[in-house]
Amino acid sequence: MMKLRCAILDDYQQVALTSADWSQILDKVEVTRIDRHIDSVDELVEQIADCEIVVIMRERTPFRAELLSKLPKLKLLITTGMRNASIDMAAAASQGIIVCGTGGAGNATAELTWALLLGLARNIVTEHNAIRSGQWQSTIGADLYGKTLGVIGLGNLGTKIAKFGHAFGMDVMAWSQNLTKERADEVGVRLASSKEELMANSDFVSIHLVLSDRTRGLIRAEDLKRMRPSAYLINTSRAPIVDQAALAEALQGGWIAGAAVDVFEVEPLPKDDIYRSLPNLLTTPHIGYVGKANYEAFYKQVVEDIEAYFSGTPIRRLN
């Protein structure tokens, strides 16, 4: 039996093949992994045109109609996670391409969010760099105890962050377009009457929403201006939820004390992007989900998806 070709894209850490047991399908599949990001559609087609199966990591590489139309051999597209806005599901379906997803371990993003919040509050990077350059105690940290944490979006991740806030003695309020008092009471947080109230009265604002037409550009310049000059914004969801130009202006103009972001409109972040140089911006390269348990869950289920495809009963279908 001739083996089908499978490409694993954007395996930056070179761990896809060691994060799961692929041996059970290697008699049917020849696996190739690519450990760098390929931005050019033509170059990507050149690399994967002969592949019947492609595995992609979250939304690192968009699969729009233009790209899909150039991949006539593609039969199975697997994305890590059960949601991927960068795949044109209709175009895939029209070409007979099955799109499947995976679950995950579920805690990595919440943990990174809290690490970023603490990093902002205690100026961890600044003090670390100061020690490396021979200095000692150059900043004064912001306290968490007794301060107000505003959580935008009280789903799975937002709920975890609210609980972290409680553990640190913070007063937690939450808001989203669909959030009810019953849900807020269930989590034990105050329901903000509006986005405006949350932005104006929070010392730390953390965003936990799914990107959609309704949430794109939700946090605008006027919202950032409502925040206290001593307040901080943390975004580990999706960059376009926040007006990126407005956030840069807010940081440059001192509207807020600082921000931390793990997500960007263009990824990898261009070398000349202003977000690489703002002194009061703490950045990480979209690693919220990049944890050992998460990767093991991702790739274990990728193997399961491929096995199910071969059996004729695809699982975790997204289209």
N, C-alpha and C positions, 0 to 999 in steps of 0.2 A: 504494500500500500504506500502510495506516495504521500509524504508528509506535507501538511499545510504549513504555510509560513506565517509566523506570528511576530509582530514587532511591538516592543515595549518602549514607549516614548518617555522622554524627560526623566530618566532614571538618574537624577543628579548625583545621588549618594551611592549609586552602583550597588543597590541592595535588593532589587526586585527579585532576583533569582535565589537569594539566600533568605528571604523573608517568608518563604513558603516552600512546600514540597512539590516541585514541578515534575518529579520523576514519573508520576502516574499518567502524565499525558505526553511525555517526550517521545513515545513510540509513534505518536500521531502528529506531533507538532514540532517544527524547527523554530526555535525561539531566538530572536535577535533583540538586543536591547541598545537603546541610544541614550547616552548619558549627558547630552548637551541639548539645549533648546534650539530648535530649528524654526526660525521666524519666516523664512521664505517658503511660499506655497510650492514653487517649482522644485526647490531643493528637497522639500519633504516628500513630494510625489516621487522624486527620483529614488529616495531611500525606501519607500514603502509600497510602491506601485504593484509589486508582485505578492503582497501580503493579503491573505484571506481574513486574518484576524489582527486587530490592532488594539493595544491596551494603552489608555491615556490616563495621566495623573491629574485628576480634578479638571480645572479649566486652564491648565498651562498652555495647551495647544488647541485653539478653536477648530472645530470641524464644521465649517459652513458649507453651503451648497456648492460653491466654487471648488473647494477642495474635494468634496465627496464625488463630484462629477468626474474627477480625474482619477478615481480609484475604482474602476469597474470590477476588480477582483475582490474587493472588500465585502465580506459577508457578515462578520461579527465585530462590532465595536464595543469595547468594554471600558467604562469609566469608573474610576474609584469614586465612591460616594453614590448616593441615590438621586442626585440632582446635578445637572450640568447645563447651565444656560448657554454654554459656548458650542453646543451641538445643535445643528439644524435637524430636529427630529423628523420633520415632515419630509425634508429632502432625503434623509436616510431611509425612511419608510418607502418613498417612491422608488428607490433603487433596490429595495428588498434587503436592506441592511438591518440586521437585528442589533439593537442597542441595549446593553445590559449594564447594571451597576453593581455596587458592593455596599455592604455596611461598613462600620468602623468601630473603633474602641470607644470613642465618644468623649474623652476627657481632655485630650491634648490642647485643644483650642482654649478652653476655659482656663487651664493652668497657665498657658502662655499669656492670656489676657491679664491674669492677676500678676504675673511676673512683670509685665510692662507697666501696670499701674504702680507697683511697688518701685520699679526702676525710676519712674517719673518722680514719685513722691520723695524718694531719698537720693535722687541725683546719682544713681549708682555708676553710670558710665562716666560722668564728669569726675567723680571722686576717684574712680579707678584710674582714669587717664592722668589725674593730678598726681597720684602716688607714683605712677610710672615716670613722671617728669620731675620728681623730687619735691613736690608740694605736699601740704598737709592741711586737711580741713578747710576747704574753700567755699562750701555751701551750707545752707541751713535747710533741713528737710521739712516737708509738709507732713503733718500728722494725719492719720486716718481715723483714730478713735474720736467718736463724736461728730465726725464730718458727714456730709450728705453724699451718698452715691446715687446717681441717676442712671437707671438701666433702661435703655431704649430697646424694647423687644423682650418679652418675658416667656420665651419658649424654653427649650432644653438648655441652651447655653446661657441665656439670660437668667434663668432660675439658678444655675450653678453660681454665677457671678453674684447674684443677690445673696446667696447663702455664704459665700466668701466674705461679702461685706458685713453681714451679721456677725460672722466669726471674729472680725476685726473691730467690732463695736461701732459700726457705722449705722447711720440712719439711712435706710434704703427706700427710694421711691422709684416707680416705674411708669412707663408710658409706651403705648404704641397705638396705631390707628384702630386696632381691634381689641385692645386689652379691656377686660371687664373688671369691675370691683371684686366680683366673686373669685376670679383668677388671682388678682393681687392679694386678696385676703388669704387664699389658699397657700400662697408662698410666704405670706407674712410681711408684705411690703405695702407702703402707701401708694395709692393710685394718684398720679399727678393728673390734674384736671385737663392739662394740655401740654403739648410739646414746649410751648413757651414757658410754662411754669417750671417744667423740669430743667430746661436749659438755664433759666435765671437763678434757680435755687440750689443747684448741685455744685459740689466741690470737685467731683469727678463724674464724668459722663462716659458710659461705656455702651457701644452700639452692638446690638445682636439681632439683626434683621436679615431676611432673605432679600436679595436684590430683585426688584421687579419694577414694572412701569410706575407703580405707586410709590416705591421707596427711592427710586433713582433721584438724586438731587434733593433728598428730604431735608438734609442739614445744609442750610444756605448761609450767606453772609449775615443776614439779620439774626439768625439763630446764634451764630458764634458771637455776635456783638452783645447778645443778651447775657452771655456767660460772664461770670465774675473774672476780673483780671488775675485772680489767684487760682482759677479753676483749670482743670486738665480734661482733654478729650482722648479717648482710647477707641480705636477702630480696628477690630480683627475680623470684621464681617466681609464687606466688599467696598472697595474704594469709591465707586460712583454714588454710594449713598450720601457721601459728603461732597459738596462742591469743592473740588481740589484747589482751584485758584483761590477761593475764599479762605480755605484753611491756611494756605501759604501766607496770604495777606494777614490773617489773624495772628499768626505766629510772628511775622515780621513786625507787625504794628503793636504787639503787646496787648491785643484784645484779651488773650488768655495766656496763662503762664507757660503752657506747653501742651504737647500732644504726643501720642504714641500710635504708630500704625504698622500693621503687618501686611497690608494689602495696597495695591497700587493700580492705577488705570492701565498702565503698560508694564507688563512683567516679562522678563526681568527688567528692573528699573534702568532706564537709560543713564549712561555715565554722567551726562551733563544735566540731569534733572535736578531742580532746585531742592527736591526732597532729600537729596544726598548731602546738603550743606547747611540746612537750617539748624542753628545751635540748640534750639529748644524743642526739637523734634527727635524722638526716639524711634528708630526704625528696625524692623526685622524683615527678612526676605520671604514673606508669606510662608512661615513655618508653623502656623497655628496647629495644623493637622499633622505635622511632621514629628511623630513620636513612634517609638519602637512598637508599642502595642497596636497603634493604628495601622502602621505599615504591614504588620503581620496579619491583621484582620483583612486589610485591603487585598493583599496578594493571595492569601488563602482562598478568598472568595472569588478572585479572578480565575484561579485554577478550577474552582467548582463551576463557575459560569462556562468555562470552555468544555469541561466534561459534560455538562448538561446540554450544551449545544450539539456535541457529538452524539448524544443519546436521542436527539430530536425533540427534547422538551426543555427549551431555554428557560432559565430562571432569572428573577430580578429584572424582568424586561422593563424598559423605560419608553419604548415606542410600540 
